[in-house]
Amino acid sequence: FYVTMKNNQIIKKQIIYRSTHRGTKEMDLLLGNFVKKYIDELNVAELKDLTKLLFIEDEVIYKWYFEKNSDKLIPKTKVTIMLKNFKL
């Protein structure tokens, strides 16, 4: 149990870092605040979904979120639905 708990903390730290060091201020703010609000509520599978989302380019996420474009690169998961409904 301790090992998985420790791995979970490492994964969370990586997610927090990746969400706040995107390269564009808009994505740093959006994803960073989203992650800070919800990271402790997510289970292991949802953390994996979030990790995958964070590897998608900023431009794709930006258009999907702000311009309401549907994009096949953004999988429909609980995490992406939560992000889509998240307001700064």
BELURZI-V280116 format. One record per backbone hydrogen bond with DSSP energy under -0.5 kcal/mol. CO is the residue of the C=O (numbers start at 1). NH is the residue of the N-H. If there is no record, write none. Layout:
CO/NH
CO/NH
//
This chain:
1/5
2/6
3/7
4/8
5/9
6/10
7/11
8/12
9/13
10/14
11/15
12/16
13/17
14/18
15/19
16/20
17/20
17/21
24/28
25/29
26/30
27/31
27/32
28/32
29/33
30/34
31/35
32/36
33/37
34/38
35/39
38/41
38/42
39/42
43/47
44/48
45/49
46/50
47/51
48/52
49/53
50/54
51/55
52/55
53/56
57/61
58/62
59/63
60/64
61/65
62/66
62/67
63/67
63/69
71/74
73/75
75/77
77/81
78/82
79/83
80/84
81/85
82/86
83/86
//
